[in-house]
C-alpha cells in the first residue's frame, strides 16, 4: 500500500489529503506514533482487500444472474434470499468499518 494515498483515499471515501491527515492524527493521539500509523494503514489495507472481495462477489452474482435468466433454472427463493442477505450484511460490515476509520475511531 506504500505510496498510494490516492487509491487508499478512494477506498475510504476521502481525499488523499484527508487520508494523510488521518494518519497524522492517529500518530499524534498515540503513545507510539509509528505503531499508530502502522495500525491505521493495516486497517485500511484490510478494508481494501475486503472491498476487492466484495467486488468479486458482485461480479460472480452478475454472472450467476445472467445464467439463471438464460437457462430459467432458478434455485428455491429462500436460497436466493439467504445469499443476498449474506452479501448485504457483508457490505454493511465493510461500510461500518470504513465509516469508523474515516471518523477516526
C-alpha positions in Angstrom: 0.0 0.0 0.0 3.0 2.2 0.3 3.0 5.3 -1.9 -0.7 5.1 -2.9 -2.6 7.7 -0.8 -4.9 8.3 -3.8 -6.0 4.7 -4.0 -6.5 4.5 -0.3 -8.4 7.7 -0.2 -10.8 6.5 -2.8 -11.4 3.2 -0.9 -12.0 5.1 2.3 -14.2 7.8 0.6 -11.8 10.6 1.5 -9.3 12.8 -0.3 -5.6 11.9 -0.4 -5.0 14.9 2.0 -7.7 13.5 4.3 -6.1 10.1 4.4 -2.7 11.7 5.2 -4.3 13.9 7.8 -5.9 10.8 9.5 -2.5 9.1 9.6 -1.0 12.2 11.2 -3.9 12.5 13.7 -3.5 8.8 14.6 0.2 9.3 15.2 -0.4 12.5 17.3 -3.0 10.7 19.5 -0.8 7.7 20.2 2.0 7.0 22.6 3.8 5.2 19.8 3.2 7.2 16.6 4.9 4.7 14.3 2.7 1.9 15.6 -0.5 4.0 15.4 0.2 4.8 11.7 1.0 1.2 11.0 -2.2 0.1 12.7 -4.2 2.6 10.7 -2.5 1.5 7.4 -3.2 -2.2 8.3 -6.9 -1.4 8.9 -7.1 0.4 5.5 -5.3 -2.4 3.8 -7.7 -4.9 5.2 -10.6 -2.8 4.0 -9.1 -2.6 0.6 -8.9 -6.4 0.5 -12.5 -6.7 1.7 -13.6 -4.2 -1.0 -11.8 -6.3 -3.7 -13.5 -9.5 -2.4 -16.9 -7.8 -2.4 -16.3 -6.6 -6.0 -15.5 -10.2 -7.0 -18.7 -11.4 -5.3 -20.7 -8.8 -7.2 -19.1 -9.9 -10.4 -20.0 -13.6 -9.6 -23.6 -12.6 -8.7 -23.9 -10.8 -12.1 -22.7 -13.9 -13.9 -24.9 -16.2 -11.9 -27.9 -14.0 -12.6 -27.1 -13.9 -16.3 -27.0 -17.7 -16.4 -30.1 -18.1 -14.3 -32.1 -15.8 -16.6 -30.7 -17.5 -19.7 -31.4 -21.1 -18.5 -34.5 -20.3 -16.5 -33.4 -22.7 -13.7 -33.7 -20.5 -10.6 -33.0 -22.1 -7.2 -35.5 -22.0 -4.4 -36.4 -18.4 -3.4 -35.2 -19.0 0.2 -31.8 -19.9 -1.1 -31.5 -16.7 -3.1 -32.8 -14.6 -0.2 -30.2 -16.1 2.2 -27.4 -15.5 -0.3 -28.4 -11.9 -0.9 -28.8 -11.3 2.9 -25.3 -12.5 3.5 -23.9 -10.3 0.7 -25.8 -7.3 2.0 -24.6 -8.0 5.6 -21.0 -8.2 4.4 -21.3 -4.9 2.5 -22.9 -3.3 5.6 -20.0 -4.5 7.8 -17.4 -3.1 5.4 -19.3 0.2 5.2 -19.4 0.4 9.0 -15.6 -0.3 9.2 -14.9 2.4 6.6 -17.0 4.9 8.5 -15.2 4.1 11.8 -11.8 4.5 10.2 -12.7 7.7 8.4 -14.2 9.1 11.5 -11.0 8.4 13.4 -12.4 5.8 15.8 
